[in-house]
Amino acid sequence: MLAPGQAQAASPPAFRPRVGRRQQGAGPHRHRHHHRTRRQLQNVTSGRSPSPWLVDKLTMTTAMVLLLLHNLAVVSALTCDLCRPSSCSPLRPDCPPGDVVLDVCGCCTVCARQVNESCGGVYGLLGRCADHLECFIAPPPVGQAITGHEEGVCKGESNRRWWSSTALSFSKDV
């Protein structure tokens, strides 16, 4: 108790709500849903922003995958050595006269492909058709693209009508 004549010690100012507006949910537990533990906050934010370490690791993984794909493309590329006609194989004895073309590398003469023989393929490794024939390639299944590496069949003028309605024709440069 206070003795007469003693002043009461100043107490801290009391919380006073704003005048004129009553706050909804006023009461001792009105802010309970806003308080979260650190663990809850970590759980909320952990899925949204990956750590810098994880970003660096993903970036490095992406770079390695791209480098691997580039190396695979280089390995699968066609390489032609310096042209030495002396190292070319002789023409086959059954090669029709005048039906010769240059090989894929443009160095050696080889027999041109004849009627119903395969042609085209990756880098044209299956060969080129004779001058009077064309390399016809069946259209790819629906939804697949034409790559230019498809295998074809050498066909002549007599097969043109049937093949032109069902296949793609490529010039002798295939």
Phi, psi and omega per residue, in radians:
M1 nan 2.739 -3.118
L2 -1.649 2.454 3.073
A3 -1.351 2.656 3.135
P4 -1.062 2.360 3.106
G5 1.649 -0.151 3.120
Q6 -1.508 2.419 3.117
A7 -1.481 2.553 3.125
Q8 -1.300 2.370 3.137
A9 -1.110 2.534 -3.115
A10 -1.175 2.238 3.118
S11 -1.677 2.712 3.119
P12 -1.069 2.612 -3.111
P13 -1.090 2.434 -3.134
A14 -1.386 2.643 3.090
F15 -1.233 2.244 3.128
R16 -2.154 2.123 3.084
P17 -1.182 2.800 3.117
R18 -1.070 2.459 -3.140
V19 -1.484 2.421 3.052
G20 1.780 -0.391 3.121
R21 -2.242 2.227 3.066
R22 -1.594 2.231 -3.130
Q23 -1.383 2.387 3.137
Q24 -1.234 2.510 3.094
G25 1.246 0.404 -3.137
A26 -1.102 2.429 -3.126
G27 2.688 3.107 -3.038
P28 -1.194 -0.378 -3.059
H29 -1.945 0.368 -3.022
R30 -1.208 -0.397 -3.114
H31 -1.833 0.167 -3.033
R32 -1.007 -0.699 -3.078
H33 -1.237 -0.214 -3.135
H34 -1.536 -0.284 -3.095
H35 -1.555 2.110 3.113
R36 -2.180 2.622 3.108
T37 -1.365 2.886 3.102
R38 -1.062 -0.691 -3.137
R39 -1.073 -0.740 3.119
Q40 -1.105 -0.714 3.126
L41 -1.160 -0.666 3.093
Q42 -1.115 -0.717 3.136
N43 -1.129 -0.643 -3.123
V44 -1.207 -0.743 -3.044
T45 -1.540 -0.311 -3.049
S46 -1.115 -0.561 -3.140
G47 -1.434 -0.221 -3.036
R48 -1.675 -0.649 -3.085
S49 -2.273 1.875 -3.131
P50 -1.199 2.691 -3.129
S51 -1.184 2.733 3.103
P52 -1.018 -0.594 3.109
W53 -1.068 -0.768 -3.129
L54 -1.152 -0.701 3.118
V55 -1.089 -0.778 3.106
D56 -1.078 -0.713 -3.127
K57 -1.153 -0.743 3.116
L58 -1.147 -0.693 3.114
T59 -1.103 -0.745 3.127
M60 -1.148 -0.715 3.121
T61 -1.100 -0.768 3.114
T62 -1.067 -0.754 3.128
A63 -1.095 -0.713 -3.141
M64 -1.151 -0.706 3.124
V65 -1.116 -0.770 3.118
L66 -1.102 -0.696 3.102
L67 -1.123 -0.713 3.112
L68 -1.102 -0.782 3.122
L69 -1.087 -0.707 3.106
H70 -1.082 -0.777 -3.140
N71 -1.131 -0.649 3.093
L72 -1.111 -0.687 3.124
A73 -1.140 -0.676 3.137
V74 -1.194 -0.718 -3.123
V75 -1.124 -0.638 -3.073
S76 -1.489 0.033 -3.120
A77 -1.307 2.658 3.098
L78 -1.359 2.245 3.073
T79 -2.105 2.304 3.126
C80 -1.981 2.276 3.092
D81 -1.283 3.008 3.059
L82 -1.030 2.326 -3.064
C83 -1.218 2.120 3.054
R84 -2.220 1.687 -3.120
P85 -0.944 -0.460 3.126
S86 -1.184 -0.369 3.136
S87 -1.598 0.003 -3.140
C88 -1.285 2.515 3.079
S89 -1.279 2.597 3.090
P90 -1.199 2.697 3.114
L91 -1.126 2.603 3.075
R92 -1.126 2.570 3.134
P93 -1.170 -0.439 -3.118
D94 -1.541 0.147 -3.132
C95 -1.249 2.146 3.136
P96 -1.059 2.441 -3.137
P97 -1.061 2.356 3.119
G98 1.475 -0.184 3.136
D99 -1.714 1.075 3.099
V100 -2.101 2.547 3.114
V101 -2.381 2.899 3.058
L102 -1.384 2.624 3.118
D103 -1.232 -3.085 -3.075
V104 -1.025 -0.658 -3.119
C105 -1.442 -0.125 3.118
G106 1.324 0.464 -3.086
C107 -1.945 -1.009 -3.027
C108 -1.710 2.591 3.036
T109 -1.491 2.383 3.133
V110 -2.329 2.850 3.095
C111 -1.186 2.374 3.062
A112 -1.244 2.659 3.131
R113 -1.293 2.519 -3.076
Q114 -1.852 -3.131 -3.100
V115 -0.935 2.327 3.121
N116 1.180 0.182 3.030
E117 -1.599 2.661 -3.121
S118 -1.239 2.686 -3.132
C119 -2.624 2.942 3.089
G120 1.327 -2.262 -3.104
G121 1.421 -3.073 -3.135
V122 -1.060 2.174 -3.115
Y123 1.010 0.237 -3.121
G124 1.285 0.391 -3.084
L125 -1.116 -0.374 -3.133
L126 -1.377 -0.196 3.058
G127 1.921 2.998 3.130
R128 -1.961 2.585 3.134
C129 -1.326 2.740 3.052
A130 -1.079 2.839 -3.059
D131 -0.994 -0.598 -3.087
H132 -1.522 0.090 -3.127
L133 -2.114 2.861 3.055
E134 -2.242 2.625 3.100
C135 -1.544 1.913 3.139
F136 -1.743 2.327 -3.101
I137 -2.096 2.246 3.112
A138 -1.118 2.508 3.139
P139 -1.131 2.581 3.138
P140 -1.231 2.821 3.071
P141 -1.009 2.716 -3.120
V142 -0.971 2.301 3.097
G143 1.622 -0.156 3.118
Q144 -1.784 2.570 -3.083
A145 -1.538 2.774 3.027
I146 -1.541 2.175 -3.085
T147 -1.695 -0.320 -3.049
G148 1.533 -0.014 3.122
H149 -1.932 0.245 -3.100
E150 -1.242 2.650 3.068
E151 -1.462 2.397 3.129
G152 -2.165 -3.034 3.129
V153 -2.327 2.362 3.113
C154 -1.299 2.199 3.140
K155 -2.292 2.641 -3.131
G156 -1.772 -3.028 -3.103
E157 -1.033 -0.640 -3.093
S158 -1.156 -0.406 3.139
N159 -1.698 0.018 -3.020
R160 -1.040 -0.787 -3.067
R161 -1.069 -0.843 -3.121
W162 -1.175 -0.801 -3.091
W163 -1.216 -0.603 -3.106
S164 -1.181 -0.407 3.116
S165 -1.513 -0.297 -3.068
T166 -2.128 -0.149 -3.035
A167 -2.433 3.020 3.116
L168 -1.802 2.429 -3.129
S169 -1.839 2.328 3.086
F170 -2.056 2.552 -3.116
S171 -1.203 3.117 -3.092
K172 -1.229 -0.116 3.129
D173 -1.386 -0.055 -3.117
V174 -1.136 nan nan
